[in-house]
Amino acid sequence: FSNRVSLFRDLAGRGVFDIISDVLRSQEKVLVSAGTDILHYLTQDPNLLRSYIANHEESSREGISLLGLLIEGIATDFGGEMLCQFLEILKVLLDGCTADTVTQCRDFIELFYEKCFDKLINIIESSRVEEYSAKLEILYNICELLCFCARHHPYKIKITFFGSNSMEKILTLTRRRERSLVVAAVRIMRTIIGAGRNDELLISHVIEFNTLKPIIEVFVENGNRYNMLHSTVLELLDFIRKENLKSLVLYVVESFWDQLLMFEQLASIQAFKLKYQEYVDIAEETQTTSVDHTRKADERGLDKEEEDYFSKDSNEEDSAAQTRHAHQQCLVKPANGSEIHHIPARPKSGGLVDNGSDKDYKPSPKRPVKADEALNIPMESRSSLDS
């Protein structure tokens, strides 16, 4: 293998990819087939071809790069074998090529989604118009490549779909008469949902744009025929149920149950409805529990308010009682004879008030004491009288 890699690198250095690019621009089917065979062989070392495409994209002659020639090849009616070779070459270049790998991969990924992806989508969209319709095999190969991209580059696929409504364009294939194309479109949807099952933004996009509507409609039109379309749609619904994609379960039942009612005898449809009912019951139980908690919280709040109210009254009564008691303590002299400090003393009088009438005041004359009265006066009082 190392010898082959050395050979491929030597050929790349000598301009083999320039030669193949010229060959693929030829109108001769034989030359195109030979160039495709050589290119397919050289993809055993895909980084060589990725690097060449990334480095020569802007400088390609006639405005068509080697990558553009590969896209034209997959969309041109060259026949079964050549179409498969173009498809395989693109798969090899896209395989294992993510945004966090080597530079050649990152550059190639950006180029593919920026300049080639919309071309593939436009081929599918134009197939609605009969005169521009591509051959069945070409459309089928494009769907196969899109499924491959959805599995390997879910993030880039999501960004691209949001920007250009690519999923809605792909699902136009559900109106085709060929059941293989209808099945291919459903598989793309199944792959995208599977790759982004944990991506709420992607699921919201599916619901907002009613993306599953054409799939449900074609499933209902197919009726009770147990064919590949029937199985593919049921597998999509089973995947949504088993992965517990709640938003999609609610969306499908609430939007399409009237149409799906004719299939309620099928185990898959019954299980899907039971999953829906489970989600509804859980939501009702949660709502009831929430209401109970709110009611209990309100009741606790009322009890607390009442308790605070009565507690406030009690505190006010206690405060008033304490105030009255303090006043009583201030008005009553303590039993131990301590001084009363809170009663203000009356002002001491400095004597009688001179109101002008004191000048005329004359004391009453002393009555003489009789002898018998004097005998009854105590000695102390008698001496005071004598003095």
C-alpha positions in Angstrom: 0.0 0.0 0.0 2.8 2.4 0.8 4.2 1.9 -2.7 0.8 2.8 -4.2 0.6 6.0 -2.1 4.1 7.0 -3.3 3.0 6.4 -6.9 -0.2 8.4 -6.4 1.7 11.3 -4.9 4.2 11.2 -7.8 1.4 11.3 -10.3 -0.3 14.1 -8.5 3.0 16.1 -8.6 3.2 15.5 -12.4 -0.3 16.9 -13.0 -2.5 13.8 -13.3 -5.5 15.6 -11.9 -5.2 18.4 -14.5 -5.3 15.8 -17.2 -8.3 14.0 -15.7 -10.1 17.4 -15.4 -9.6 18.0 -19.1 -10.8 14.4 -19.9 -14.0 14.9 -17.9 -14.8 18.0 -19.9 -14.9 16.0 -23.0 -18.1 15.2 -24.9 -16.9 11.7 -25.6 -18.5 9.3 -23.3 -15.6 6.8 -23.7 -13.0 9.4 -22.6 -15.2 10.4 -19.6 -15.5 6.8 -18.6 -11.7 6.3 -18.8 -11.1 9.4 -16.8 -13.6 8.3 -14.1 -12.0 4.9 -13.8 -8.5 6.5 -13.2 -9.9 9.0 -10.7 -11.8 6.3 -8.8 -8.5 4.4 -8.6 -6.6 7.4 -7.3 -9.1 8.0 -4.5 -7.4 5.2 -2.5 -5.5 8.2 -1.1 -8.5 10.7 -0.9 -6.5 13.5 0.7 -4.5 14.0 -2.5 -7.7 14.7 -4.5 -9.2 16.8 -1.7 -6.1 18.9 -1.6 -6.0 19.3 -5.3 -9.7 20.4 -5.4 -9.2 22.8 -2.5 -6.2 24.4 -4.1 -7.5 24.7 -7.7 -11.1 25.6 -7.1 -10.7 29.3 -7.9 -8.2 28.8 -10.8 -10.0 26.1 -12.7 -10.5 26.7 -16.4 -13.9 27.4 -18.0 -15.3 28.1 -14.6 -15.9 24.5 -13.8 -13.6 22.9 -11.2 -13.0 19.2 -10.8 -15.5 19.1 -8.0 -18.0 20.8 -10.3 -17.3 18.2 -13.0 -18.0 15.4 -10.5 -21.4 17.0 -9.6 -22.2 17.3 -13.3 -21.2 13.7 -13.7 -23.7 12.5 -11.1 -26.5 14.6 -12.7 -25.7 13.5 -16.3 -27.3 10.5 -18.0 -24.1 8.6 -18.6 -25.6 5.2 -17.8 -25.7 3.1 -14.7 -22.0 2.1 -14.2 -20.6 5.6 -14.7 -23.3 7.2 -12.4 -22.3 4.7 -9.7 -18.6 5.7 -10.1 -19.3 9.4 -9.8 -21.4 8.6 -6.7 -18.7 6.5 -5.1 -15.9 9.1 -5.8 -18.0 11.8 -4.0 -18.7 9.4 -1.1 -15.0 8.6 -0.6 -14.2 12.3 -0.6 -16.9 13.1 1.9 -16.4 10.0 4.1 -14.8 10.7 7.5 -14.4 14.3 6.5 -15.5 16.5 9.4 -14.9 20.1 10.5 -12.3 19.0 13.1 -10.1 16.9 10.9 -7.2 17.8 8.7 -7.2 21.0 6.6 -7.9 19.3 3.3 -11.1 17.8 4.7 -12.3 21.1 6.2 -11.7 23.0 3.0 -13.3 20.3 0.9 -16.4 20.2 3.1 -16.8 24.0 2.9 -16.5 23.9 -0.9 -19.0 21.1 -1.3 -21.7 22.6 0.8 -21.1 26.1 -0.4 -21.0 25.4 -4.2 -22.4 22.0 -4.9 -25.1 21.1 -2.4 -27.7 23.5 -3.7 -27.1 22.3 -7.3 -28.1 18.8 -6.2 -31.2 20.2 -4.4 -32.2 22.2 -7.5 -32.0 19.1 -9.6 -34.6 17.4 -7.3 -36.8 20.5 -7.2 -36.8 20.9 -11.0 -38.0 17.3 -11.4 -41.5 18.5 -10.6 -41.6 20.0 -14.0 -41.9 17.2 -16.6 -39.7 18.8 -19.2 -36.8 19.4 -16.7 -37.2 16.1 -14.9 -34.0 14.1 -14.4 -33.9 10.4 -15.0 -35.1 8.2 -12.2 -31.6 6.8 -11.6 -30.0 10.2 -11.4 -32.6 11.4 -8.8 -32.1 8.2 -6.8 -28.3 8.6 -6.7 -28.7 12.2 -5.6 -31.0 11.0 -2.7 -28.4 8.4 -1.8 -25.7 11.0 -1.6 -27.9 13.3 0.5 -28.6 10.4 2.9 -24.8 9.9 3.1 -24.2 13.5 3.9 -27.0 13.6 6.6 -25.3 10.7 8.4 -21.7 12.0 8.2 -22.3 15.8 8.4 -25.5 16.4 10.5 -24.4 19.9 11.6 -23.7 21.1 8.0 -26.9 19.5 6.8 -28.9 21.3 9.4 -27.4 24.7 8.7 -28.0 24.2 4.9 -31.5 23.0 5.4 -32.4 26.0 7.5 -31.0 28.4 5.0 -32.7 27.2 1.8 -35.7 25.1 2.9 -33.9 22.1 1.3 -36.0 19.5 3.1 -39.2 20.9 1.7 -37.7 20.7 -1.8 -36.6 17.1 -1.3 -40.0 16.1 -0.1 -41.5 17.2 -3.4 -40.4 13.7 -4.5 -43.3 12.3 -2.5 -45.5 13.4 -5.4 -43.7 11.3 -7.9 -45.3 8.2 -9.3 -42.2 6.2 -8.8 -42.4 4.6 -5.3 -38.6 4.2 -5.1 -38.2 8.0 -5.2 -40.9 8.5 -2.6 -39.2 5.9 -0.3 -35.9 7.7 -0.9 -37.3 11.0 0.2 -38.7 9.5 3.4 -35.4 7.9 4.1 -33.6 11.2 3.8 -36.1 12.6 6.4 -35.6 9.6 8.6 -31.8 10.0 8.4 -31.9 13.8 9.2 -34.2 13.2 12.2 -32.0 10.4 13.4 -28.8 12.4 13.2 -30.4 15.4 14.9 -32.7 13.7 17.4 -31.1 15.6 20.3 -31.3 18.9 18.4 -34.3 20.9 19.6 -33.7 23.5 16.9 -33.9 21.0 14.1 -37.1 19.4 15.6 -38.7 22.8 16.0 -37.9 23.5 12.3 -39.6 20.2 11.3 -42.7 21.1 13.3 -42.8 24.8 12.3 -42.7 24.0 8.6 -45.0 21.0 8.9 -42.4 18.9 7.2 -44.0 15.5 8.0 -47.2 16.4 6.3 -46.3 15.1 2.8 -45.0 11.9 4.3 -48.2 11.3 6.2 -50.3 12.1 3.2 -48.5 9.7 0.9 -48.7 7.1 3.6 -52.5 7.5 3.8 -52.7 7.4 0.0 -50.8 4.1 -0.1 -53.6 2.6 2.1 -53.2 -0.9 3.4 -50.7 -2.0 0.8 -47.8 -3.6 2.6 -45.0 -2.4 0.4 -41.6 -0.6 1.0 -43.3 2.8 1.4 -45.6 1.4 4.1 -42.7 -0.1 6.0 -40.4 2.9 5.7 -43.1 5.4 7.1 -43.9 3.0 10.0 -40.1 2.7 10.7 -39.9 6.5 10.9 -42.8 6.7 13.4 -41.3 3.8 15.4 -38.0 5.7 15.6 -39.7 8.8 16.8 -41.6 6.9 19.5 -38.6 4.7 20.7 -36.3 7.7 20.9 -38.9 9.6 23.0 -39.0 12.6 20.7 -41.9 14.1 22.7 -42.4 17.2 20.5 -42.7 15.1 17.3 -45.0 12.6 18.9 -47.3 15.4 20.0 -47.0 17.1 16.6 -47.9 13.9 14.7 -50.9 12.9 16.7 -52.4 16.3 17.2 -51.9 17.2 13.5 -52.6 13.9 11.7 -54.5 11.6 13.9 -57.7 11.9 11.8 -55.8 10.5 8.8 -53.9 7.9 10.8 -57.1 6.6 12.4 -57.6 4.2 9.5 -54.4 2.4 10.6 -55.2 2.1 14.3 -55.3 -1.7 14.1 -51.5 -1.7 13.3 -49.3 -2.3 16.3 -47.0 0.6 15.4 -49.8 3.1 15.3 -51.3 1.8 18.5 -47.9 2.1 20.3 -47.5 5.6 18.9 -50.9 6.6 20.3 -50.1 5.1 23.6 -46.9 7.1 23.8 -48.8 10.2 23.0 -51.3 9.4 25.8 -48.5 8.8 28.2 -47.1 12.3 27.5 -50.6 13.8 28.0 -51.1 12.0 31.3 -47.7 13.1 32.6 -48.5 16.7 31.6 -51.9 16.6 33.3 -50.4 15.0 36.4 -47.7 17.6 36.5 -50.2 20.4 36.1 -52.4 18.9 38.9 -49.4 18.6 41.2 -48.4 22.1 40.4 -51.9 23.4 41.2 -51.9 21.5 44.5 -48.6 22.9 45.5 -49.8 26.4 44.6 -53.0 25.9 46.6 -51.1 24.6 49.6 -48.6 27.4 49.3 -51.5 29.9 49.3 -53.1 28.2 52.3 -49.8 28.3 54.1 -49.5 31.9 53.2 -53.0 32.7 54.6 -52.2 30.8 57.8 -49.0 32.8 58.2 -50.9 36.0 57.6 -53.5 35.1 60.2 -50.8 34.0 62.6 -48.9 37.3 62.1 -52.1 39.2 62.6 -53.0 37.6 65.9 -49.4 37.7 66.9 -49.3 41.4 66.2 -52.4 42.0 68.3 -51.0 39.9 71.2 -47.7 41.8 71.0 -49.6 45.1 71.1 -51.6 44.0 74.1 -48.4 42.8 75.9 -46.8 46.1 75.0 -49.7 48.1 76.4 -49.7 46.0 79.6 -46.0 46.6 80.0 -46.6 50.3 79.6 -49.4 50.4 82.2 -47.3 48.4 84.6 -44.4 50.8 84.1 -46.6 53.8 84.9 -47.9 52.0 88.0 -44.4 51.4 89.1 -43.6 55.0 88.7 -46.6 56.2 90.7 -46.3 53.8 93.7 -43.5 54.2 96.2 -41.6 51.0 96.6 -42.2 49.0 99.7 -38.5 49.1 100.7 -38.7 52.9 101.3 -36.4 53.8 98.4 -36.8 57.3 96.9 -39.3 57.9 94.2 -37.5 59.3 91.2 -40.2 59.7 88.5 -42.6 62.0 90.4 -41.6 65.6 89.9 -41.4 67.5 93.3 -43.7 70.3 93.9 -41.8 73.6 94.1 -41.0 74.7 97.6 -42.6 77.9 98.7 -40.2 80.6 100.0 -42.9 82.0 102.3 -46.3 83.4 102.1 -47.2 85.2 99.0 -47.2 89.0 99.4 -50.5 89.8 97.8 -50.8 93.2 99.5 -53.2 92.1 102.2 -50.5 91.0 104.6 -50.0 94.6 105.7 -53.3 94.8 107.3 -53.0 91.4 108.9 -53.0 91.4 112.7 -52.7 88.3 114.8 -55.4 87.4 117.3 -54.7 88.5 120.9 -53.6 85.7 123.2 -56.2 84.4 125.6 -55.0 84.3 129.3 -54.6 80.9 130.7 -56.6 80.0 133.7 -55.1 78.5 136.8 -56.9 75.2 136.5 -55.9 74.8 132.9 -52.3 75.6 133.7 -52.2 72.7 136.1 -53.0 70.3 133.3 -50.2 71.5 130.9 -47.2 69.3 130.6 -43.9 70.6 132.0 -42.3 71.0 128.5 -45.3 72.9 127.2 -45.4 75.0 130.4 -41.8 76.1 130.0 -42.5 77.1 126.4 -45.4 79.1 127.5 -43.5 80.9 130.1 -40.9 81.9 127.7 
